Every structure is written in structure tokens, then in C-alpha cells.
Amino acid sequence: MNNREKGVVIRRQILRDVGHHPNDLVNHIGGVFSITPQAVHNHVRRLEKEDRLRTTGKGKGKRYFLGAVRDNVITIELEDDLSEDTIWANNFRQIVEEVSDNVKEVCVYGFTEMVNNAIDHSGGDKLHIGVFKNGNNVSIFVTDNGEGIFKKITRLCNLADERQAILELSKGKLTTDPDRHTGEGIFFTSRVFDSFEIESKGLKFSHDDDLDFDFILESAMLLENAGTMVCMVIGLESDRKLRDVFDDFAAPDEYQFNKTVIPVKLAVYGNELLISRSQAKRLLTRIENFENVIFDFEGVESVGQAFADEIFRVYANQNPQIMIAPLNMTESVENMVKRAQHRN
């Protein structure tokens, strides 16, 4: 091990042990690595400059504690007896100790949901996890080396295209293991964070709270042998509460997930226009699982007569128990939707 690598190991140990040795950190680290107090102080000063470590007091009264910038990265073997809450508690809990309760709750929820998905569904044997906090936000990355989420959903659900797997994920209640999972985890996780991305085998799904619509992109994942990578980011000043997000998609006085908002733009593949009944049927897949369905047309300039007719006349007439409503329509889209509805 060269001096640079040893320095990284020492500083990592300092950050790992500071919570247990706030008063005797220098002596403790000096004993672990058989180095002088001056050498430990050099590493401490570097960590202070990076705001990874802070101190109070002087002399024998000096105390050490973690700074605003905190992170940890681990790679673990995927085994049947893994527990996502134990992984969080043993490796990442200290990163968000001082953040607000609502942000901490969002972080724990998203972390445990996505790690559990990787354990139960990825089919891989390794999991790479990183949690990073700076002065503005918390970022969480969960990467496995499995088959890839979009490929697996496409295969097990007999879908025609991996992009349709992304569309189905965006609706919610999609699971390949209904006995153990409700299919709600990805849906709600994508909505409690400021930004949420799933990148897998050449495709990326992105939901950003600052943007008007979700989108699908070509992926340029650089991690070798990666199957699926999930990235979640939430600002430290966020006032978003997990309970409020759940309530947005439940009926009044109920605790059931019975509402979904479907981004119509996700049904657009490449430069194609939304004109056919088959495209409409892609959007309509599995919406019988919900009582209230909102089709969000943000980012869609126009649709064809057959497309609108299939959703707002044919399907609506055949399923009167489902409330179907459009949202964010251009004048062109609104005209087509009204035309279909008035033919009822």
C-alpha cells in the first residue's frame, strides 16, 4: 500500500470512528495505525477543509464530529439473508443524522425500497451502494449487476418493448412477484425525491420534480457489468413528507393506492406521433387496477382521432367504474379528446 492509499484508509477510518471517539480521536487513530499525533492532525485538517470533519474546543476539551459533507460507498454480496434496514443502519444512518425528520424519512424509505428490490429481483450477485450528503442535498445510488430491470419486466410480463416496461413502471402497481411485493415501491419512491432515475442496459427513466414530464433517454451507463442503477436526490430544505405523497394517490379516508397519473409522453417512441389505437392500448394496459386515472399530456403537442377515441370513448364506455381524466392538454389535444367524449 503506497502513502496515498494509506492516507485514504486513515481518513476513512477517522470518519468511521469519530462518533465513538469524539474526545480521544487523535490518540485512537494513532494507536490503530501506529502513527504520530501530528500525522493524525494532518489528516484531520484535510478533512476539516473538505467539511467532512468539524471540531469544537481546544486542548483536552477538543471534540470531533462529522461535518456537513458525508458519504459512504460499499459493495456487498447479494445473499438471501440480507436485510435492507440492517445495511442502512450499519453503513449509512450516520450520514443523515442531523437532517430534518421528513428528509430523513424519505431517504430511509427510498433506500430500503430500492435495496430490497435489488435483493429480491435483480438476479445479480453484487450490490454497489453509495450515499452522499453535501450542504445542499442527499444523493443515493443503488447499483446491481443483474439482468436489468427493464429487460426482466419485458420478459416476465410479455411486453413488446423495454420502453413499455418503463411506461408500466411509471403507472405503479407493477410487480413480477405479486405474492411478496405490491409494485408500489418504485412508483412512490420516484415521487418523494426531487429527482429519480433508473438506468439499465441502454435505457434511462427519469422523473424530476422541477420538470413538467417524465422522459425516456438513451443510457450511457459507464459502470462495468451494471444491470440496473437507481439514483435518488432530495434537497436538505425539502418540505416534502412521505405521508402527503401517499395521500395524493389514495381516495379520501382510504389507505389504498387507487389513483395514478400516466405521463402520455412516455408512450412516444422516437419521433412517432400518437395516432393509433395500439398506442392508446399501451397506455391503457393495467389501468383497471386503479379507480382514478389521469392522463398527463404535458409535452404532447397533438394526438390522432383513433388514439383519443380508444381512450376517452371506447375504453371509458367499457369501464364506467374508472374515472378517466385528461390533464395539461394543448388546444389541439383538447379538441381531439372532446370530440371523442362527445361521441358517447
C-alpha positions in Angstrom: 0.0 0.0 0.0 1.5 3.3 -1.0 1.3 6.5 1.0 -1.7 7.9 -0.9 -3.7 4.7 -0.5 -2.8 4.6 3.2 -3.9 8.2 3.6 -7.3 7.4 2.1 -7.7 4.4 4.5 -6.7 6.5 7.6 -9.2 9.3 6.7 -11.9 6.8 6.1 -11.2 5.3 9.5 -11.3 8.7 11.1 -14.8 9.4 9.7 -16.0 5.9 10.6 -14.7 6.1 14.3 -15.4 9.8 15.1 -18.8 9.1 16.5 -17.4 6.6 19.0 -14.3 8.6 19.9 -15.3 12.3 19.9 -12.9 13.2 22.7 -9.9 10.9 22.1 -10.0 10.6 18.3 -6.3 11.5 17.7 -5.0 9.0 20.2 -7.4 6.3 19.0 -6.4 6.7 15.3 -2.7 7.0 16.2 -3.0 3.6 18.0 -4.8 1.9 15.2 -2.3 2.9 12.6 0.8 3.3 14.8 1.3 6.9 13.6 2.2 10.1 15.5 -0.4 12.6 16.8 1.0 15.1 14.3 0.3 12.8 11.4 -3.3 12.3 12.6 -3.7 16.1 12.9 -2.6 16.4 9.3 -5.4 14.1 8.2 -7.9 15.9 10.5 -7.0 19.3 9.0 -7.6 17.9 5.5 -11.0 16.6 6.4 -11.9 19.9 8.1 -11.0 21.8 4.8 -13.4 19.4 3.0 -16.1 20.0 5.7 -16.1 16.3 6.4 -15.0 16.8 9.9 -15.6 19.6 12.4 -14.1 20.4 15.8 -15.0 22.4 18.9 -12.9 23.5 21.9 -9.2 23.4 22.4 -6.6 21.2 24.1 -8.0 18.5 26.3 -11.5 19.8 25.7 -11.4 19.4 22.0 -14.2 17.4 20.5 -14.6 16.0 17.0 -17.7 15.3 15.0 -18.8 14.8 11.4 -19.1 17.8 9.1 -21.8 18.7 6.5 -20.1 16.6 3.8 -20.6 12.9 4.4 -20.6 9.8 2.3 -20.1 6.1 2.3 -19.8 3.6 -0.5 -19.9 -0.2 -0.1 -20.0 -3.3 -2.3 -21.7 -6.3 -0.9 -22.6 -9.9 -2.0 -26.3 -10.4 -2.7 -27.4 -13.2 -0.4 -30.8 -14.4 0.7 -30.4 -13.4 4.3 -29.6 -9.7 3.5 -31.7 -7.1 5.3 -32.0 -3.7 3.7 -32.7 -2.0 7.1 -29.6 -3.5 8.6 -27.5 -2.4 5.7 -28.8 1.1 6.2 -28.3 1.1 10.0 -24.7 -0.3 9.8 -23.4 1.8 7.0 -25.4 4.9 6.2 -27.5 6.0 9.1 -24.9 8.5 10.4 -24.9 10.4 7.1 -28.4 11.9 7.7 -28.3 12.1 11.5 -28.8 15.9 11.6 -31.2 16.4 8.6 -34.8 17.2 9.1 -37.2 14.3 10.0 -39.1 14.5 6.8 -36.0 14.3 4.6 -34.5 11.5 6.7 -37.8 9.6 6.4 -37.7 10.0 2.6 -34.1 8.8 2.5 -34.7 5.7 4.6 -37.9 4.8 2.6 -36.2 5.2 -0.8 -33.0 3.4 0.3 -34.8 0.4 1.8 -37.3 0.1 -1.1 -34.6 0.1 -3.8 -32.2 -2.1 -2.0 -35.0 -4.6 -1.3 -35.9 -4.6 -5.0 -32.3 -5.4 -5.9 -32.1 -8.2 -3.3 -35.4 -9.8 -4.4 -35.5 -9.1 -8.1 -32.2 -8.3 -9.7 -30.8 -11.8 -10.2 -27.3 -10.5 -9.6 -24.7 -11.4 -7.1 -23.3 -8.0 -6.1 -24.7 -4.7 -4.9 -22.9 -1.4 -5.0 -24.4 1.3 -2.8 -23.4 4.9 -2.2 -25.0 7.6 -0.1 -23.6 11.2 -0.4 -24.6 14.3 1.6 -23.3 17.9 1.0 -24.5 21.2 2.1 -27.5 21.1 -0.3 -28.8 17.6 -0.8 -28.6 13.9 -0.2 -27.9 11.6 -3.1 -28.4 7.8 -3.0 -27.1 5.3 -5.6 -28.0 1.6 -5.7 -26.5 -0.5 -8.5 -26.7 -4.2 -9.1 -25.1 -6.5 -11.7 -28.2 -8.4 -12.6 -30.3 -8.9 -15.7 -31.6 -5.3 -15.8 -35.0 -4.2 -14.6 -36.4 -3.2 -18.0 -35.3 -6.4 -19.7 -36.7 -8.5 -16.8 -40.1 -6.8 -16.8 -40.3 -7.1 -20.5 -39.6 -10.8 -20.4 -41.8 -11.8 -17.5 -44.7 -9.6 -18.4 -44.6 -10.5 -22.2 -44.3 -6.9 -23.2 -43.4 -5.9 -26.8 -40.7 -3.4 -26.0 -38.5 -2.4 -23.0 -39.8 1.2 -23.3 -43.2 -0.2 -22.5 -41.7 -1.6 -19.3 -40.7 1.9 -18.3 -44.3 3.1 -19.1 -45.8 0.4 -16.9 -43.4 1.2 -14.0 -44.5 4.9 -14.2 -48.1 3.8 -13.6 -47.4 1.9 -10.4 -48.7 -1.5 -9.1 -46.3 -3.4 -11.4 -44.6 -6.4 -9.9 -43.1 -9.6 -11.2 -43.6 -11.2 -7.7 -47.2 -10.3 -6.5 -47.0 -12.7 -3.6 -44.3 -10.7 -1.9 -44.5 -7.2 -3.5 -47.3 -4.7 -4.2 -45.5 -3.0 -7.0 -45.8 0.4 -5.3 -42.2 0.9 -4.2 -40.7 2.4 -7.4 -43.8 4.5 -8.1 -43.8 6.2 -4.7 -40.0 6.4 -4.4 -39.9 8.3 -7.8 -42.3 10.9 -6.4 -40.9 11.5 -2.9 -37.5 12.5 -4.1 -36.7 15.7 -6.0 -35.2 13.6 -8.8 -35.3 9.9 -9.5 -33.6 7.9 -12.3 -33.4 4.3 -13.3 -30.7 3.4 -15.8 -30.4 -0.1 -17.2 -29.0 -1.7 -20.3 -29.2 1.2 -22.7 -32.3 3.0 -21.4 -33.0 5.6 -18.7 -36.2 6.6 -17.0 -36.2 10.0 -15.3 -38.7 11.7 -13.0 -37.7 15.2 -11.9 -39.9 17.3 -9.6 -38.7 20.5 -11.4 -39.7 19.3 -14.8 -43.2 19.1 -16.3 -43.0 15.5 -17.6 -41.1 12.2 -17.2 -38.9 11.1 -20.0 -37.0 8.1 -21.5 -33.5 8.6 -22.7 -30.8 6.5 -24.3 -28.5 5.4 -21.5 -24.7 5.7 -21.3 -24.1 3.8 -18.1 -20.4 3.6 -17.5 -20.3 1.1 -14.6 -18.9 -2.2 -15.8 -21.3 -5.1 -15.6 -24.0 -3.0 -14.2 -27.5 -4.4 -14.5 -29.6 -1.6 -13.0 -28.6 1.7 -11.4 -31.1 3.8 -9.4 -30.2 7.4 -8.4 -32.3 9.4 -5.9 -31.7 13.0 -4.8 -33.5 15.2 -2.3 -32.7 18.7 -1.1 -32.0 19.3 2.6 -34.5 22.1 2.6 -37.3 20.0 1.1 -40.6 20.1 2.9 -42.0 17.0 1.2 -43.5 14.5 3.5 -43.9 10.8 2.7 -47.4 10.7 4.1 -48.5 13.6 1.9 -47.3 11.8 -1.2 -49.1 8.6 -0.2 -52.3 10.6 0.4 -52.1 12.2 -3.1 -52.7 8.9 -4.7 -55.3 7.5 -2.3 -59.0 8.2 -2.0 -60.2 10.4 0.9 -60.4 8.4 4.2 -58.7 5.4 2.5 -55.3 3.9 2.6 -55.4 2.2 -0.8 -53.3 3.2 -3.8 -56.1 3.8 -6.2 -55.0 6.7 -8.3 -52.3 7.1 -10.9 -51.0 9.8 -13.2 -49.8 8.5 -16.5 -47.3 10.6 -18.5 -48.6 10.2 -22.0 -45.3 11.3 -23.4 -43.7 8.0 -22.3 -45.8 6.3 -25.0 -44.0 8.2 -27.7 -41.2 6.1 -29.1 -38.6 8.2 -31.0 -40.3 10.7 -33.3 -43.5 8.9 -33.8 -46.9 10.6 -33.4 -49.6 9.3 -31.1 -52.2 8.4 -33.7 -53.1 4.7 -33.4 -55.4 2.6 -31.2 -52.5 0.3 -30.5 -50.5 3.2 -28.9 -53.6 4.1 -26.8 -53.8 0.4 -25.7 -50.2 0.6 -24.5 -51.3 3.5 -22.2 -54.4 1.6 -21.1 -52.6 -1.6 -20.0 -53.4 -2.4 -16.3 -55.3 0.8 -15.5 -58.1 -1.5 -14.3 -56.1 -1.7 -11.1 -57.0 1.9 -10.3 -60.2 3.8 -9.7 -58.9 7.2 -10.8 -56.6 7.6 -13.8 -55.2 10.9 -15.0 -53.6 11.1 -18.4 -51.0 13.9 -18.3 -50.5 15.3 -21.8 -47.6 17.6 -20.8 -45.1 17.7 -23.7 -47.5 16.2 -26.2 -48.5 18.6 -29.0 -51.1 16.6 -30.7 -52.8 13.2 -30.9 -54.8 11.4 -33.6 -58.5 10.8 -33.7 -58.2 7.0 -33.2 -55.8 7.4 -30.3 -58.2 9.7 -28.4 -61.3 7.7 -29.3 -59.8 4.5 -27.9 -59.1 6.0 -24.5 -61.9 8.5 -24.0 -64.8 6.8 -25.7 -64.2 3.1 -26.2 -62.4 2.3 -23.0 -64.3 4.8 -21.0 -67.7 3.3 -22.1 -66.5 -0.2 -21.4 -65.2 0.7 -17.9 -67.5 3.2 -16.3 -66.2 2.4 -12.8 -62.9 4.0 -13.6 -62.7 7.8 -13.6 -60.6 8.9 -16.6 -59.5 12.5 -16.9 -57.0 14.4 -19.1 -54.6 17.0 -17.9 -52.2 19.6 -19.4 -53.7 19.5 -22.9 -52.8 21.7 -25.8 -55.7 23.1 -27.8 -55.1 20.5 -30.5 -55.2 17.6 -28.0 -58.2 19.1 -26.2 -60.2 19.2 -29.4 -59.5 15.6 -30.1 -60.4 14.5 -26.6 -63.6 16.5 -26.6 -64.5 15.1 -30.0 -64.1 11.5 -28.6 -66.1 12.2 -25.4 -69.0 13.9 -27.3 -69.4 10.8 -29.4 -70.5 8.8 -26.4 
